[in-house]
Amino acid sequence: MFRETLAENTGMLFVYEQPQTRAMWMKNTPLSLDMLFVDSDGTIQHIARNTIPYSTRQIIGPNTTQYVLELRAGITRKLGIRRHDRIENLPPANYSPSSS
């Protein structure tokens, strides 16, 4: 939230303990993002492209969502990232930056 810039080669990863339906929104986010909803084996199940800054509309991923990866808007199209592609080397579901 409140991030005004995001480099093309960076993103924000949300790691959840259990797969389930995830709802995100753009409230307090002034830049557009691509959101990737990823299941426990790293498969992209849904991509919300070019989200609307400051929107309170929920962006909902499937009930298999274990991770949400937020990237700068347009990067998924630029890199050809599609639904059912896989992301490798994701942290385990019980990952906590404070425990590393």
TAZI-V473251 format. One record per pair of residues at least 12 apart in sequence whose ideal C-beta (glycine too) atoms are under 7 Angstrom apart, sorted by the first residue. I is the first residue (numbers start at 1). J is the second residue. If there is no record, write none. Layout:
BEGIN
I_J ; I_J
END
This chain:
BEGIN
1_28 ; 1_29 ; 2_28 ; 3_29 ; 3_31 ; 4_30 ; 4_31 ; 5_31 ; 6_31 ; 6_72 ; 8_72 ; 8_75 ; 11_69 ; 11_70 ; 11_71 ; 12_70 ; 13_67 ; 13_69 ; 14_67 ; 14_68 ; 15_67 ; 15_91 ; 15_93 ; 15_95 ; 16_66 ; 16_67 ; 16_93 ; 17_93 ; 17_94 ; 19_39 ; 19_40 ; 19_64 ; 19_65 ; 19_66 ; 20_63 ; 20_65 ; 21_60 ; 21_61 ; 21_62 ; 21_63 ; 21_65 ; 22_37 ; 22_61 ; 22_65 ; 22_68 ; 23_58 ; 23_59 ; 23_60 ; 24_59 ; 24_68 ; 25_55 ; 25_56 ; 25_57 ; 25_58 ; 25_59 ; 26_51 ; 26_52 ; 26_53 ; 26_54 ; 26_55 ; 27_54 ; 27_56 ; 29_53 ; 29_54 ; 30_53 ; 30_54 ; 31_53 ; 32_50 ; 32_51 ; 32_52 ; 32_53 ; 32_73 ; 33_51 ; 33_70 ; 33_71 ; 33_72 ; 33_73 ; 34_47 ; 34_49 ; 34_50 ; 34_71 ; 34_73 ; 34_74 ; 34_75 ; 34_76 ; 35_48 ; 35_51 ; 35_59 ; 35_68 ; 35_70 ; 36_68 ; 36_69 ; 37_61 ; 37_62 ; 37_65 ; 37_68 ; 38_65 ; 38_66 ; 38_67 ; 38_69 ; 38_87 ; 39_64 ; 39_65 ; 39_66 ; 40_66 ; 40_93 ; 42_86 ; 42_87 ; 42_88 ; 42_90 ; 43_84 ; 43_86 ; 44_83 ; 44_84 ; 44_85 ; 44_87 ; 45_61 ; 45_62 ; 45_64 ; 45_65 ; 45_83 ; 46_61 ; 46_62 ; 46_83 ; 47_76 ; 47_83 ; 49_76 ; 49_77 ; 50_73 ; 50_74 ; 51_73 ; 66_93 ; 67_90 ; 69_87
END
